[in-house]
Amino acid sequence: MAKTRPGVAPSKNKPGRKDIDSYTIKGTNKIVKVGDCVLMRPSDAGKPPYVARVEKIEADARNNVKVHCRWYYRPEESLGGRRQFHGAKELFLSDHYDVQSGHTIEGKCIVHTFKSYTKLVNVGTEDYYCRFEYKAATGAFTPDRVAVYCKCEMPYNPDDLMVQCEGCKDWYHPACVGMTIEEAKKLEHFACTDCSSDENVKRSLNGFASLPLDDLKVEAKRRRR
């Protein structure tokens, strides 16, 4: 199975085809409905499955099922490629529409919003997230600006550990502030370079009870670029 050209909207029903409510994945009892996200078999067996959102399901008189889908792209499939802040389970919802045989569906998955994904206690193999829409022909993203953090001013990668300054409330990668991951995990309090010289912050830190960093209920300072 191969993806077709981007920017093509789903076609109208051909004569003899009718819309159906659902499709049972071959060899399973999993039912796919419009709006579900699915894993689709790639033409190259060495590649991970494609991910798509089902837009419409139709069948002909012989019950041959066609699925109208909208593809998700992995960062490495985009024009800009994978960058440091892209998480391992990150996908982009593209403007690339296609029609595929129902037999190419291997399974179902869940594509979470970025916010809901970061709140998952356990991330399963079928969990993904999306925070950008992507125009396949031009490489443009929506939104084109997102919150950035740390001295490196990079968007948040949920795979990376970050520590929060108790003064300015910004978040930092341990490596960007001269710490190892192991050292960061042992922190009870943290102040960035700018805030560590602020007397008010020093007094505030000295007044804290000894709490693990994860227990401090504070909001991140957000910047945009």
Secondary structure, DSSP 8 states (H G I E B T S, - for coil): -----TT-------TT-EE-SEEE-TTS--EEETT-EEEE--SSTTS--EEEEEEEEEE-TT--EEEEEEEEE-GGGSTT---TT--TTEEEEEEEEEEEEGGGEEEEEEEEEHHHHHT-SS--TTEEEEEEEE-TTT--EESS--EEBTTTTB---TTS--EE-TTT--EE-GGGGT--HHHHHT-S----HHHHT-HHHHHHHHHS----GGG-------EE-
